[in-house]
Amino acid sequence: MLFPVRCFTCGAVIGHLWEKYLERVQRGENPAKVLDDLGVKRYCCRRMFLSHIEISREILRFPKIS
C-alpha cells in the first residue's frame, strides 16, 4: 500500500514528507524527533507515519494465479 497523500482524519497534506521521514528513521534517528523536525504536530497525522506498513513490495513478489 502506498503512503496516503492526506491524513485520513484531518485532511492535512503529509504525503510529501514520507520519504524524508523514512530516510531519517532508517539512519537510526528517533521517529518522534523526526516528526517534530518535519513539523508534524497533530497526533492523527503522526499516527499515519507511525502505523504505515509498506506491503506493496511484499505483494508484488507473488505471481498471479489464473
Secondary structure, DSSP 8 states (H G I E B T S, - for coil): ----SB-TTT--B-GGGHHHHHHHHHTT--HHHHHHHHT--SHHHHHHHHH----HHHHHTS----
